[in-house]
Amino acid sequence: MADPVAEFRARLAADRLHGASELARQSLEFLSELARRTAAPDPATLVADLCAAADFLVATRPSMAPLYNLLGRWKGELARCGHLPLAEARATAAGAAESVAAESKRAVDRAAGHAATRLGAGCTIATLSLSSTVAAVFEKLREAGVRAIVAESRPLNEGHRLAAALSAWHIPTTLVTDAALGRYAAGADAILVGADALTADGAVVNKTGTYLLALTARDNGIPFYVCCESFKRLSPSSEGPELEEMDPAELGAPELPGVRVMNPYFEVTPARLVSAWITEAGVERGPRAGATGCHQ
């Protein structure tokens, strides 16, 4: 019989289309269904099996803080399930997963609302990759006369999917290569990125290319905003992010003697380059808070 946890883990490991928050919520949806269906003879075994499954999934994408934080929040809710009748324990565990996922969605929506207010009407906004939170900001600004500059975000070009969404929302968009982003982003009013994780000091773990985009912002006096839910923040006791590297074959590079092909997906952008962190709690000014933009 197929192992549903292993099957979901394989999909999670291979997913290149969704951001960290979306994958964490998908994991919670899977765990909710698992709680209802997994074979467990008693509540204690149910809790142990669910906790083990959550830990297994968290280890799959170590760069993504929401997996650790949201699934950790859910595991904290499971403690009370061990003392309930089995049927009630299943329902409680499943409901808790759904509740945590809903909390995450509300946080993303509030963070996007704060960012949209911060940016305001008429801005030209540069970004890269495909963040569901950044997409939500653009959706809120779809009738505010904003324009977008989007990097294609190699190797799998998830920037194309963001550009398609912006096109559907009738937001004028310039889609450029990653290598050209420095040139085009220099003409933006603001730069907005999501995050796969925030370290305790505010450094940003995000798609490779974010650091160069932040340097472009600094050198051109453009605000560099990071918008994400607070579940992206790593605790001070965390060992720090493990930066994932993917299959070099995705790059399509030739195999050459003495040449090592690397395909890093994530990098760390220092907190000193951030103008503001925008979460569901509001806008937290960063070291570059004085940079000018549409609305300061």
Secondary structure, 3 states (H helix, E strand, C coil): CCCHHHHHHHHHHHCCCCCHHHHHHHHHHHHHHHHHHCCCCCHHHHHHHHHHHHHHHHCCCCCCHHHHHHHHHHHHHHHHHHHCCHHHHHHHHHHHHHHHHHHHHHHHHHHHHHHHHHHCCCCEEEECCCCHHHHHHHHHCCCCCCEEEEECCCCCCCHHHHHHHHHHCCCCEEEECHHHHHHHHCCCCEEEECCCEECCCCCEEEECCHHHHHHHHHHCCCCEEEECCHHHECCCCCCCCCCCECCHHHHCCCCCCCCCCCCECEEEECHHHCCEEEECCEEEECCCCCCCCCCC
